[in-house]
Amino acid sequence: MKFYLDEGIVLKGSDFGEGHRLLTIITKELGKIKAVAYGAKKVKSKKRGALLEFSRTNIYLRQSNDYFIVEQAEGREYFPNLYGNKELLDAAGQIAWLTDRFWPLGQLNPKLYNWVLYSLRLLNSGVWPRIVLRNFELKLLAFTGFRPITTHCAVCRKPYRGEVWYFGAGEGGIVCPSCRPEEGIYFEIFPEVVKGMNALLLASPEKLPELLLDERVVDRVRTILEYFLGYQIGEPIRLI
Ligand SMILES: [Zn+2]
């Protein structure tokens, strides 16, 4: 039997049996795992608060065949503002859902782990949720191998110089007018949208609150990402 001490964030949980929880957790050293927490729903259980969705927790795990058992959990960082506000809770839920869809079980992804943590902190501290979400979605794509091409045509590699171009999900980024096929779904994009997308893609967590972006630009980025993320997982999705 193997024991581990790791740091993790609970993405989702469901009840089963008498007061037990089945959890999907992203961790620093074991990657994404599924774990069982026996008795986690009991009022006196120490695990109860520590294993709340979105909290950052030290977890003592025991591996049993193909799943993990939570032996102990000790909360390290909580985001209390998320639970009292529907908009913030929905935003955190969207981050968790997308992370779960794009991060395969058992795989390590420390960069994505950190970005989930930064994004929850930013939401909790009152940064405009739509900015936090768009930044997160672009980072998620970048850290899972789908970083959108935004500096040159994804087909002929011609550098982008601020014209009206198109975004193609299959091409993985922006496409110049001569490379755009007649058929298929392409989003017209303007220089300020490409600029906004690059700013969101490159922003560090410290700089994100200072980013000044027009609401229409952020909305256009949302429409494009909604289609692009859905394309990658093979089903249409709705983003907040
Ligand atoms: Zn081209």
Residues whose N, C-alpha, C, O or C-beta is under 5 A from the ligand:
A	BS01	ZN	C153 V155 C156 R157 K158 C176 C179
